[in-house]
Amino acid sequence: MEQQQPPGRYTALTTAHLADACVRAGVTVRCAPDGTRPVRPGSRLAGWVLPARHAGSVDVFLEAIERARPGDVLVVDNAGRLDEACVGDLVVREAAVAGRPGRSDVGRGPALAITYVCYNTSQAGPFAGYANQAASIWNAYTNNANMAQCGTNLMIYYTYGGGSYAVRYSLGNGYVVIDYYQAQQYSPLRIMTHEIGHILGLADNYNGNCALLMSGGSAGTGCTNPYPHPTESAAVDSWFRSASPGAQGTQVFNDSWPAAPVGAQR
């Protein structure tokens, strides 16, 4: 029989509701160990159970991911051990690569919500490599946001003239446009990492400080720093932890890279 998605109303039910329903339907009640809680406080998750028993290797998880269907919830049996974690960011990354992005949603350790931003460089032309480098930088400098080439949440484009800019629809969703000519004046990697920073929730901060990624072109053409400042990384982590950026709705971020005077090009 074809599997159907569980109704959205299931996410509003409590454990007591589900246990009572199982008893009435003659289904064995099986609950997670006491103390198991969402990694992201207040989050709810409902779906068809995809069970896997941990046997010392991640292969069982990879096999489960391969046969997973949209809406499935991977439930791992690790014999109740409390001294190790089975599913974390590495397994979530494998799921994203397999075209089944998700997150590690329950646990006993410190709160950590890993959200994937699936980006696409098919229209990035000569800047595809810079997009990959920028994604690696953001992955290295943040804990809760991870970028992977697994979809089109973030599209990367390039143009000749008109300026580089970013359009953010919501946290982690939007597109970036890199101006070829501006990339001849300013560091293309700094431009790329800066514009992606807008998609990750950051606003411009034109104070001329090269140590701040979001200072953009105000730091001058000689500034090639492509790395976010710790305060910028912390802000991104905070927003992805709560799934809420500082501002909601579609926003356009442009005019970050003023035309350099003649002779001031890199």
C-alpha positions as CSV (number, residue, x, y, z in Angstrom):
1,M,0.0,0.0,0.0
2,E,1.3,3.4,-0.9
3,Q,2.5,5.3,2.1
4,Q,0.7,8.6,2.8
5,Q,1.9,11.6,4.6
6,P,0.6,11.8,8.2
7,P,-1.8,14.8,8.6
8,G,-0.2,18.0,9.8
9,R,-2.4,17.9,12.9
10,Y,-0.3,15.1,14.3
11,T,2.4,17.6,15.3
12,A,-0.1,19.2,17.8
13,L,-0.7,15.9,19.6
14,T,1.1,15.0,22.9
15,T,2.7,11.8,23.9
16,A,-0.3,11.0,26.0
17,H,-2.7,11.4,23.0
18,L,-0.6,9.0,20.9
19,A,-0.2,6.4,23.7
20,D,-4.0,6.4,24.3
21,A,-4.6,6.0,20.5
22,C,-2.2,3.1,20.4
23,V,-3.9,1.4,23.3
24,R,-7.3,1.8,21.7
25,A,-6.1,0.5,18.3
26,G,-4.2,-2.4,19.9
27,V,-0.8,-1.2,18.8
28,T,2.2,-1.7,21.0
29,V,3.2,1.6,22.7
30,R,6.9,2.3,22.4
31,C,8.4,5.5,23.8
32,A,11.8,7.1,23.7
33,P,13.8,7.0,27.0
34,D,12.8,9.4,29.7
35,G,14.8,12.7,29.3
36,T,14.9,12.7,25.5
37,R,14.1,16.1,24.4
38,P,14.1,18.3,21.2
39,V,17.5,19.8,20.4
40,R,15.6,22.9,19.2
41,P,13.5,23.9,22.2
42,G,9.7,23.8,21.5
43,S,10.0,22.0,18.1
44,R,7.6,19.2,17.2
45,L,8.2,16.3,14.8
46,A,5.7,13.8,13.3
47,G,6.1,11.2,10.6
48,W,6.4,7.6,9.7
49,V,9.1,5.9,11.7
50,L,12.2,4.6,9.9
51,P,13.9,2.4,12.4
52,A,17.6,1.6,12.5
53,R,19.7,-0.3,15.1
54,H,23.2,1.1,15.7
55,A,25.8,-1.7,15.5
56,G,29.0,0.3,15.7
57,S,28.9,1.6,12.1
58,V,27.2,4.5,10.3
59,D,26.4,2.1,7.3
60,V,23.0,1.3,8.8
61,F,22.1,5.0,8.8
62,L,23.3,5.4,5.2
63,E,21.1,2.4,4.2
64,A,18.1,3.9,6.0
65,I,18.7,7.2,4.3
66,E,18.7,5.5,0.9
67,R,15.3,4.0,1.4
68,A,13.8,7.0,3.2
69,R,10.8,8.8,1.7
70,P,9.7,12.4,2.3
71,G,8.4,12.7,5.9
72,D,10.1,9.7,7.3
73,V,11.7,10.1,10.8
74,L,14.9,8.1,11.4
75,V,14.7,6.5,14.9
76,V,17.9,5.0,16.1
77,D,18.1,2.1,18.6
78,N,21.4,2.4,20.5
79,A,20.5,0.2,23.4
80,G,19.8,3.1,25.6
81,R,23.4,4.3,25.8
82,L,24.0,7.8,27.2
83,D,27.7,8.1,26.6
84,E,27.7,8.6,22.8
85,A,25.7,10.2,20.1
86,C,24.8,8.3,16.9
87,V,23.2,10.8,14.6
88,G,24.8,14.3,14.3
89,D,25.8,16.8,11.7
90,L,27.9,14.3,9.7
91,V,24.9,12.0,9.2
92,V,22.6,15.0,8.5
93,R,25.2,16.1,5.9
94,E,25.0,12.6,4.2
95,A,21.2,12.9,4.1
96,A,21.5,16.3,2.4
97,V,24.0,14.9,-0.2
98,A,21.5,12.1,-0.9
99,G,18.8,14.7,-1.6
100,R,17.0,14.1,1.7
101,P,18.0,17.2,3.8
102,G,16.9,17.2,7.4
103,R,18.3,17.7,10.9
104,S,19.3,15.9,14.0
105,D,16.2,16.8,16.1
106,V,16.5,15.0,19.5
107,G,19.3,14.4,21.9
108,R,20.6,14.7,25.4
109,G,23.6,17.0,24.8
110,P,23.8,20.8,24.5
111,A,21.2,22.5,22.3
112,L,22.4,22.4,18.7
113,A,20.1,23.0,15.6
114,I,21.8,22.3,12.3
115,T,20.0,23.7,9.4
116,Y,21.1,23.2,5.8
117,V,21.2,25.9,3.2
118,C,21.1,24.1,-0.2
119,Y,22.8,26.3,-2.7
120,N,23.2,26.0,-6.5
121,T,26.1,27.3,-8.7
122,S,24.8,26.2,-12.1
123,Q,24.3,29.9,-13.0
124,A,27.4,31.2,-11.2
125,G,29.8,31.0,-14.2
126,P,33.3,31.9,-13.2
127,F,32.3,32.5,-9.6
128,A,31.2,28.9,-8.9
129,G,34.5,28.1,-7.2
130,Y,34.2,31.3,-5.0
131,A,30.8,30.2,-4.0
132,N,32.1,26.8,-2.9
133,Q,34.9,28.5,-1.0
134,A,32.5,30.9,0.7
135,A,30.2,28.0,1.7
136,S,33.2,26.2,3.2
137,I,34.1,29.4,5.2
138,W,30.6,29.7,6.6
139,N,30.5,26.0,7.5
140,A,33.8,26.4,9.3
141,Y,32.8,29.6,11.2
142,T,29.2,28.6,12.3
143,N,27.7,25.7,14.2
144,N,24.0,25.8,13.3
145,A,24.1,26.7,9.6
146,N,25.6,24.3,7.1
147,M,25.8,24.9,3.3
148,A,25.7,22.2,0.8
149,Q,25.0,21.8,-2.9
150,C,21.8,20.0,-2.4
151,G,19.1,22.2,-3.8
152,T,18.0,25.7,-4.8
153,N,17.4,27.5,-1.5
154,L,20.2,29.8,-2.5
155,M,20.9,30.5,-6.2
156,I,24.2,32.1,-7.2
157,Y,24.2,34.3,-10.4
158,Y,26.7,36.7,-12.0
159,T,26.3,39.7,-14.2
160,Y,28.3,42.3,-16.1
161,G,27.6,45.7,-14.4
162,G,24.8,46.8,-12.2
163,G,26.6,45.9,-8.9
164,S,26.7,42.9,-6.7
165,Y,23.8,42.3,-4.4
166,A,21.7,39.8,-2.5
167,V,18.0,39.2,-2.2
168,R,16.8,37.3,0.9
169,Y,13.3,35.9,0.9
170,S,13.6,34.3,4.4
171,L,16.4,32.9,6.5
172,G,18.6,30.8,4.3
173,N,16.5,31.4,1.1
174,G,17.2,33.9,-1.7
175,Y,19.8,34.6,-4.4
176,V,23.1,36.3,-4.8
177,V,24.3,38.2,-7.9
178,I,28.0,38.9,-8.4
179,D,29.1,41.8,-10.6
180,Y,32.0,40.6,-12.8
181,Y,33.5,44.1,-13.0
182,Q,33.3,44.7,-9.2
183,A,35.1,41.4,-8.7
184,Q,38.0,43.0,-10.6
185,Q,38.2,45.8,-8.1
186,Y,37.4,44.0,-4.8
187,S,38.3,40.5,-3.6
188,P,35.7,38.2,-5.3
189,L,35.8,35.8,-2.4
190,R,35.1,38.6,0.1
191,I,32.2,39.8,-2.1
192,M,30.8,36.3,-2.3
193,T,31.1,35.5,1.4
194,H,29.6,38.9,2.3
195,E,26.6,38.5,0.0
196,I,25.9,35.0,1.3
197,G,26.1,36.6,4.8
198,H,22.9,38.5,3.9
199,I,21.1,35.2,3.0
200,L,22.2,33.9,6.4
201,G,20.5,36.9,8.1
202,L,23.2,39.6,8.4
203,A,22.8,43.2,7.4
204,D,25.4,45.7,6.1
205,N,27.7,47.4,8.5
206,Y,29.5,50.1,6.7
207,N,32.0,51.2,9.3
208,G,35.2,50.7,7.3
209,N,36.5,47.9,9.6
210,C,38.2,45.2,7.4
211,A,37.9,42.7,10.3
212,L,34.1,42.8,9.8
213,L,32.9,40.9,6.8
214,M,29.7,42.9,6.6
215,S,31.6,46.2,6.3
216,G,31.7,45.3,2.6
217,G,33.4,47.8,0.3
218,S,33.6,50.5,3.0
219,A,36.9,48.9,4.1
220,G,38.4,49.7,0.7
221,T,39.7,47.7,-2.2
222,G,42.7,46.6,-0.3
223,C,40.6,44.7,2.2
224,T,40.5,41.0,1.1
225,N,39.3,39.5,4.4
226,P,36.6,36.8,3.5
227,Y,36.0,35.6,7.1
228,P,33.2,36.6,9.4
229,H,34.0,38.2,12.7
230,P,33.1,36.1,15.7
231,T,30.2,38.5,16.5
232,E,28.9,37.9,12.9
233,S,29.2,34.1,13.2
234,A,27.5,34.2,16.6
235,A,24.6,36.2,15.2
236,V,24.1,33.7,12.4
237,D,24.2,30.8,14.8
238,S,21.6,32.5,17.0
239,W,19.2,33.0,14.1
240,F,19.5,29.5,12.8
241,R,19.1,28.1,16.3
242,S,15.8,29.9,16.7
243,A,14.9,29.8,12.9
244,S,14.3,33.5,13.0
245,P,16.6,36.2,11.5
246,G,16.7,39.8,12.8
247,A,14.2,40.9,10.1
248,Q,11.5,39.0,8.3
249,G,10.2,39.3,4.7
250,T,12.0,39.9,1.4
251,Q,14.9,42.2,1.6
252,V,17.3,43.5,-1.0
253,F,20.9,44.3,0.0
254,N,22.8,46.4,-2.6
255,D,25.3,49.2,-2.9
256,S,27.9,47.4,-0.7
257,W,30.7,47.8,-3.2
258,P,31.2,51.5,-4.4
259,A,33.1,52.0,-7.6
260,A,36.8,52.3,-6.9
261,P,38.7,55.4,-8.1
262,V,40.8,55.0,-11.3
263,G,44.1,53.4,-10.3
264,A,42.7,51.9,-7.1
265,Q,41.7,48.6,-8.5
266,R,43.3,45.5,-7.0
